[in-house]
Amino acid sequence: MAQLTEKNGVRVAVEGCGHGTLHSIYASIDAACKIKGWHGVDLLIIGGDFQAVRNALDLNCMSVPVKYRDIADFHEYYSGSRQAPYLTVFVGGNHEASNYLWELYYGGWVAPNIYYMGAANVLRIGPLRIAGLSGIWKGYNYKKPHHERLPYNQDDVKSFYHVREIDVRKLLQIRTQVDIGISHDWPRGIEWKGNWKQLFRAKIHFEEDARNGNLGSVAAKYVMDRLRPAYWFSAHLHIKYKATVEYAQEPTQEGHLPPATANGSAVDAKTTANSDEIDLDMDDEGMDEPASAAKPDLAAGMKVEQASEVPADLRAQLPAAFTKSSPTPRQPTLPFPPTITNRITQFLALDKCLPNREFLQILDITPLVPPDDADSLNLARPLHLEYDPEWLAITRAFATAEPLRLGDPSASVLPDKGSAAYLPLIQEAEAWVESNVVQAGKLTIPENFTLTAPIFIPGKDRVHVHGSPKEYSNPQTRAFCNLIGIENQFHAEEEEIAERMKMAPRQTEDRSGFHRERGSARGQGRGRGGFGGRQNKGQRGGFDRERGRRRK
C-alpha cells in the first residue's frame, strides 16, 4: 500500500454504540470524509456495544433478549469475507459477545484491522496516546474478581461487563499525559458540565438519576479525573451530548481530586424518535443489586464516626460478631503527577447508528505533549497501533505482584496497596520493558489475528441455537503474555476445557427470595417489548415475581 505523508494531526472518526452495524458505520465515514475533503481517516473509535458475534453460539453469551438476538454483520469481517476499510478500535459495552472478549482480556484483534482494547488499556497511534475502559458501572460487582467463566449462567452474561476495580486500579497508576479517553458508560456527573437542561428535555428519565447522583460510572470519573485527556468519548445512553470539564486546581494527593468547575456550553443535539428502535438495555433495568451491596463511597473515604451509646467496658464483653470491623486504613499515596498537565477535557457522547441520529463525529487531533522529535509529526500513513511502554510496565507489575483470580466467585481481590507501594514495582517493570520490548523494536502491535471459533455461514447456519459455546485459548493473548513475561492465566488445555464444559452453569444468585431456575425471566425492563410490560405472543414461561409462581 502506498504511503501518504502529511504534517497534521491524526484523523479520527468517533462513533457511539456499534450494535452490529459495521457496514453502515463505515459507509457513513466515507460520506463524512467526502464532505470534509478527506481521503479517509486514520482511526475509527467505537464506544462499545460492538457485538463481535462470530456465530450463533456467541449470541447465547450476549445480554440481549432472545427474540432480539441478531447475527448482524460482524461475522463477515471475522470470516474474512469483508475487510474493515479503516483501522478500528473499540471498548466493551454491556451488549457484547462476552465469551469472545474474555479471550482477549489484555486486548487483541477480533478481526483483521479491528482491535478490542480489553478490560482496560493504553495504546498509541502515531503521536497520540489512547486510554480505554470497558464495561458499565454496577457498584455491587466493582470489587469482585473476574469470576465469569464458561459455561455462563444468566448472571454471568450480565456481570461480565461490569467494571472491576482491579482494572481501574491499573489505569490510576498512569503518571504521564494521555490524549484520548474512552468509556462505554458516561463518567459520573458529566451531565452537569454541559447543557443539562436540554439533555433532560430530550431524555426525561435522566433527570431523577442525575439529581440522585446515580447517572453514569464512578469508575469512568475516577479515570477521567486522573488522566485528564484532551478528549473523552462515551456512548451507552444513545444521545449526542457535549460537555467541558475544567480542572482549575491541582489535587494535592492522588485519590483526592477536587471537583471540576462546570461549563454551561450549549449543545445543539436533536433526537428523533424511531418507531423501529429496539431498547436492548431493557434486560438490565431489573437486575437488582443484592441487598447486602454497599453504595459506593463517593466522599473519598471521608466518614464521620458517630458516638457510641454503649459504654466501652460493656462493648468489650460482647462477642466478636457484635464488634464493628476496623476500617481498612488508607494506603499511602503520592502527589499528583506533575507530568499530567492538561486542564480542560472535552467530553463527547454519541448515539447509535440509526437514521436521523447523531452517531458520528470526525476530528483532526494533535497530541497534548508534542514529540521530542519534531519530525515525528510527519505522519507516514497508514498508521499502526503500538503498545504503550508505561502501560506494559503497569500490566507486568500487577500480573507479577497481584495475579488475577479468574473463574472463582468466592475469591477476593487483594486490597489496593496505594500508589506509593506500586510505583517501585512499576519502575522496575519499566526498566524490563525498555530492555526487552522497546529496545528490541517490539512496540508495534503485530497483526496476528487468528480464527478461534467457527465462522457463521449465511443460508446454512441457524441464528437461534441452544447450548453454550466452547472456551478457546486465544494465541494473541499467549503472544502478549510472552511479550511482557507474565503467566497466561487465560490458557487452558483441551482436556480441562472439555471437563469444564461438561459442568452445568452454577446456580444464579437468589435476589428475590425465590430460587430462580436457569432460563427464567426476571420481570424486568421498560419500554416496548420489555419483560416487565405487556406479554408478547409466544413469550411464555419464566417466573412471575409478583405472584411468586411459575407462569404457564
Salt bridges, closest charged atoms under 4 A:
GLU6 OE1 - ARG11 NH2 3.36
GLU6 OE1 - ARG381 NH1 3.75
ASP42 OD1 - ARG381 NE 2.49
ASP49 OD2 - HIS19 NE2 3.44
ASP49 OD1 - HIS184 NE2 3.48
ASP58 OD2 - ARG54 NE 2.74
ASP73 OD2 - HIS23 ND1 3.55
GLU76 OE2 - HIS23 NE2 3.26
GLU76 OE1 - ARG82 NE 3.01
GLU103 OE2 - ARG54 NH1 3.02
GLU148 OE2 - HIS147 NE2 3.50
GLU148 OE2 - ARG164 NH2 2.54
ASP155 OD1 - ARG511 NH1 3.72
ASP155 OD1 - ARG516 NH2 3.40
ASP155 OD1 - ARG522 NH1 3.34
ASP156 OD1 - HIS147 ND1 3.93
ASP156 OD1 - ARG506 NH2 2.80
GLU165 OE1 - ARG169 NH2 2.70
ASP167 OD2 - HIS146 NE2 2.80
ASP185 OD1 - HIS236 NE2 3.94
GLU207 OE2 - ARG211 NE 2.79
ASP225 OD2 - LYS221 NZ 2.72
GLU250 OE2 - ARG343 NH2 3.22
GLU254 OE2 - ARG175 NH1 2.76
GLU254 OE2 - ARG226 NH1 3.27
GLU277 OE2 - LYS352 NZ 3.14
GLU277 OE1 - ARG357 NH1 2.83
ASP281 OD1 - HIS95 NE2 2.72
GLU285 OE1 - ARG526 NH2 3.64
ASP288 OD2 - ARG545 NH2 2.76
ASP351 OD2 - ARG357 NE 2.63
ASP388 OD1 - ARG124 NE 2.92
ASP388 OD1 - ARG129 NE 2.80
GLU390 OE1 - ARG129 NH2 3.02
GLU402 OE1 - ARG169 NH1 2.75
GLU402 OE2 - LYS417 NZ 2.92
GLU447 OE2 - HIS384 ND1 3.76
GLU471 OE2 - ARG149 NH2 2.92
GLU471 OE1 - ARG500 NH1 3.08
GLU493 OE2 - HIS491 NE2 3.16
GLU494 OE1 - LYS470 NZ 2.91
GLU496 OE2 - ARG500 NH2 2.72
GLU499 OE2 - LYS502 NZ 3.32
GLU509 OE1 - ARG511 NH2 3.42
ASP544 OD2 - ARG547 NH1 2.90
